[in-house]
Amino acid sequence: MNTEEELKEVTKLCRDVFTKKTFDYGASWRIMRPESITDQIFIKANRIRSLQIKGESLVGEGIVPEFIGIVNYGLMGVIQLKRGYVDKPDLDAETVVKLYDEQLQAALSLLSAKNHDYDEAWRLMRVSSYVDLILMKIQRTKEIEDHAGKTLISEGIDANYLDMVNYSLFALIKLVCEK
């Protein structure tokens, strides 16, 4: 498999989970402020790190579902930044999935450009490094959120969400496709 085929496989997994949860819960996540989405991503990344360190899960869920969650929450975060949060869900399932697909394509375009420039260096990295990078991006995102989204030189919150999505996609390729 090449990177493009592997990305299709792992993004299909993420999209499938997202669409099924949209069927189950609707667009309930639309009430979340971006800061809450950042915290949800933190919970998932922190759990992955904890499982990596402890080597076992007492809940029975592994690392792969958490990376899928980071991808999906990251894309929801970008949608929330663009559309704003609401007091009650305001979008039907078809619209939500369309917005998800648009942001997924934006993430994949960024990933492709960076992958070209970095010559697939991610393949030589450990999954634990992706987790640490995601946790660092979360800390950066929290700092930017604490400054009301203002930065002097750095990329914004949306760029950090997209980076978290892309690190998670790399991890999923290593965990799902390279077994």
C-alpha positions as CSV (number, residue, x, y, z in Angstrom):
1,M,0.0,0.0,0.0
2,N,1.1,3.6,-0.6
3,T,0.2,6.6,1.6
4,E,-2.8,7.6,-0.5
5,E,-4.3,4.1,-0.2
6,E,-3.6,3.9,3.5
7,L,-5.2,7.3,4.1
8,K,-8.3,6.2,2.2
9,E,-8.5,3.1,4.5
10,V,-8.1,5.0,7.8
11,T,-10.2,8.0,6.8
12,K,-13.0,5.5,5.8
13,L,-12.8,4.2,9.4
14,C,-13.0,7.7,10.9
15,R,-15.8,8.7,8.6
16,D,-17.8,5.5,9.3
17,V,-17.6,6.1,13.1
18,F,-18.6,9.8,12.6
19,T,-21.6,9.0,10.4
20,K,-22.8,6.3,12.7
21,K,-22.5,8.5,15.7
22,T,-24.3,11.3,13.8
23,F,-27.1,8.8,13.2
24,D,-27.2,7.9,16.9
25,Y,-26.8,11.4,18.4
26,G,-27.5,13.9,15.6
27,A,-25.4,17.0,15.7
28,S,-25.5,17.3,19.5
29,W,-21.8,18.3,19.4
30,R,-22.8,21.6,17.8
31,I,-23.5,23.0,21.3
32,M,-19.8,22.5,22.3
33,R,-17.6,25.6,22.4
34,P,-14.2,25.0,20.8
35,E,-12.5,25.0,24.2
36,S,-14.6,22.0,25.2
37,I,-13.6,20.2,22.0
38,T,-10.0,20.9,22.8
39,D,-10.6,19.3,26.2
40,Q,-12.2,16.3,24.6
41,I,-9.2,15.8,22.4
42,F,-7.0,16.2,25.5
43,I,-8.9,13.4,27.2
44,K,-8.4,11.1,24.3
45,A,-4.7,11.9,23.8
46,N,-4.1,11.6,27.5
47,R,-5.8,8.2,27.6
48,I,-3.7,7.0,24.7
49,R,-0.5,8.1,26.5
50,S,-1.7,6.4,29.7
51,L,-2.4,3.1,27.9
52,Q,1.0,3.3,26.2
53,I,2.7,3.7,29.6
54,K,0.6,1.2,31.6
55,G,0.4,-1.3,28.8
56,E,-3.1,-2.4,29.6
57,S,-6.7,-1.1,29.4
58,L,-9.1,-1.9,32.2
59,V,-12.0,-0.6,30.1
60,G,-11.3,-2.9,27.2
61,E,-11.1,-0.2,24.5
62,G,-7.8,0.2,22.8
63,I,-5.8,3.0,21.3
64,V,-7.2,2.9,17.7
65,P,-10.7,4.2,18.7
66,E,-9.1,7.1,20.6
67,F,-7.1,8.2,17.5
68,I,-10.3,7.9,15.5
69,G,-11.9,10.2,18.2
70,I,-9.1,12.7,17.9
71,V,-9.6,12.8,14.1
72,N,-13.3,13.3,14.4
73,Y,-13.2,15.9,17.3
74,G,-10.5,17.8,15.4
75,L,-12.7,18.1,12.4
76,M,-15.7,19.0,14.5
77,G,-13.4,21.7,16.1
78,V,-12.6,23.3,12.8
79,I,-16.3,23.2,11.9
80,Q,-17.2,25.0,15.2
81,L,-14.5,27.6,14.6
82,K,-16.0,28.4,11.2
83,R,-19.7,28.2,12.1
84,G,-19.7,29.0,15.8
85,Y,-21.4,27.0,18.5
86,V,-25.2,26.9,19.1
87,D,-27.6,26.5,22.0
88,K,-29.3,23.5,20.4
89,P,-28.3,21.3,17.4
90,D,-29.1,23.1,14.2
91,L,-27.9,20.8,11.4
92,D,-29.4,17.7,9.8
93,A,-27.2,14.6,9.3
94,E,-26.7,15.2,5.6
95,T,-25.3,18.7,6.2
96,V,-23.1,17.5,9.1
97,V,-21.5,14.8,7.0
98,K,-21.0,17.3,4.1
99,L,-19.2,19.7,6.5
100,Y,-17.2,16.8,7.9
101,D,-16.1,15.8,4.4
102,E,-15.1,19.3,3.5
103,Q,-12.9,19.6,6.5
104,L,-11.5,16.1,6.0
105,Q,-10.4,17.1,2.5
106,A,-8.8,20.3,3.9
107,A,-6.9,18.2,6.4
108,L,-5.8,15.7,3.7
109,S,-4.7,18.6,1.4
110,L,-2.5,19.9,4.2
111,L,-1.2,16.5,5.0
112,S,-0.3,15.9,1.4
113,A,1.6,19.1,1.1
114,K,3.5,18.6,4.4
115,N,4.1,15.0,3.5
116,H,5.7,16.1,0.2
117,D,7.9,18.6,1.9
118,Y,9.0,16.3,4.8
119,D,9.4,13.3,2.5
120,E,7.3,10.9,4.7
121,A,9.5,11.4,7.8
122,W,6.4,10.4,9.8
123,R,7.0,6.8,8.8
124,L,10.2,6.7,10.8
125,M,8.5,8.1,13.9
126,R,7.0,6.2,16.8
127,V,3.3,6.3,17.6
128,S,4.2,7.6,21.1
129,S,5.8,10.6,19.4
130,Y,2.5,11.4,17.6
131,V,0.8,11.3,21.0
132,D,3.3,13.7,22.5
133,L,3.0,16.0,19.6
134,I,-0.8,16.0,19.9
135,L,-0.5,16.8,23.6
136,M,1.9,19.6,22.8
137,K,-0.6,21.0,20.1
138,I,-3.4,20.8,22.7
139,Q,-1.3,22.9,25.1
140,R,-0.6,25.4,22.4
141,T,-4.3,25.5,21.5
142,K,-5.2,26.1,25.1
143,E,-2.8,29.0,25.2
144,I,-4.3,30.5,22.1
145,E,-7.8,30.0,23.4
146,D,-6.7,31.8,26.7
147,H,-5.6,34.7,24.5
148,A,-9.0,34.9,22.8
149,G,-7.5,33.4,19.6
150,K,-4.9,36.1,19.1
151,T,-1.4,35.1,18.2
152,L,1.7,37.2,17.3
153,I,3.4,34.8,14.9
154,S,1.9,31.4,15.3
155,E,-0.8,29.6,13.4
156,G,-4.3,29.7,14.8
157,I,-6.4,27.1,16.5
158,D,-7.7,25.7,13.3
159,A,-4.2,24.9,12.1
160,N,-3.5,23.1,15.4
161,Y,-6.7,21.1,15.1
162,L,-5.7,20.0,11.6
163,D,-2.2,19.0,12.8
164,M,-3.8,16.9,15.5
165,V,-6.0,15.2,12.9
166,N,-3.0,14.5,10.7
167,Y,-0.8,13.1,13.5
168,S,-3.7,10.8,14.4
169,L,-4.1,9.7,10.7
170,F,-0.4,8.8,10.7
171,A,-0.8,6.8,13.9
172,L,-3.8,5.0,12.5
173,I,-1.9,4.1,9.4
174,K,0.9,2.6,11.6
175,L,-1.6,0.8,13.8
176,V,-4.1,-0.4,11.2
177,C,-2.4,-0.7,7.9
178,E,1.2,-1.6,8.8
179,K,0.3,-4.5,11.1
